[in-house]
Amino acid sequence: MRRADPSPAKRAALAGAALVLLLAGCGWHLVGRGAGALDPRIKVIAVPSFGNDTKKEEVDVRLTEAVTNELLRRGRFTVVPDKAGADAVLEGVVKGFDTANVAFDDSGKVTRAEVRITAGFVFRNLVADRVEWENPSFVFRQEYDVVGDPKTYTDQEIVAIQDVSRDFALSVVSQILEGF
């Protein structure tokens, strides 16, 4: 006696189940430590003002402020500017700040620019006396719109630093806390 072939719906269900079992057994997973990997004793993080090896004034202030705010936004830590009483410290130095024009309108006026920030960071666990994360050449790039009069380009760059600093901070903090 011959069996009837399974219906297309049953074949799809079987194929899906086989795929799930295959993926579950092959060791596939996201790379990264995950948010729970940071030492649970770390409750207070010191974020002293970042150094500034660039000629761009205020970039260090904006980035320090943004990283501090991102750590606070996570709701898990108290952030202080000084190591005294801290469980961990994030030290950084802004090594490079460059902008490049990347898009122009028909008349040749700049409409978009890219900012590139290079920084070095060390995140030390002061409780365990070890470096948890470091990146001596952290590079962050982001484009922004250039609007208005080219004479106000410098003013727009300051606004762009403020806007870009939020995404920069998210990237730095995510790498520290989540290992990505």
Stockholm file with secondary structure:
# STOCKHOLM 1.0

chainA/1-180         MRRADPSPAKRAALAGAALVLLLAGCGWHLVGRGAGALDPRIKVIAVPSFGNDTKKEEVDVRLTEAVTNELLRRGRFTVVPDKAGADAVLEGVVKGFDTANVAFDDSGKVTRAEVRITAGFVFRNLVADRVEWENPSFVFRQEYDVVGDPKTYTDQEIVAIQDVSRDFALSVVSQILEGF
#=GR chainA/1-180 SS CCCCCCCHHHHHHHHHHHHHHHHHHTTCCCCSCCGGGSCTTCCEEECCCCEECSSCTTHHHHHHHHHHHHHHHTTSCEEESSSTTCSEEEEEEEEEEEEEEEEECTTSCEEEEEEEEEEEEEEEETTTTEEEEEEEEEEEEEEEECCSCGGGHHHHHHHHHHHHHHHHHHHHHHHHHHCC
#=GC SS_cons         CCCCCCCHHHHHHHHHHHHHHHHHHTTCCCCSCCGGGSCTTCCEEECCCCEECSSCTTHHHHHHHHHHHHHHHTTSCEEESSSTTCSEEEEEEEEEEEEEEEEECTTSCEEEEEEEEEEEEEEEETTTTEEEEEEEEEEEEEEEECCSCGGGHHHHHHHHHHHHHHHHHHHHHHHHHHCC
//
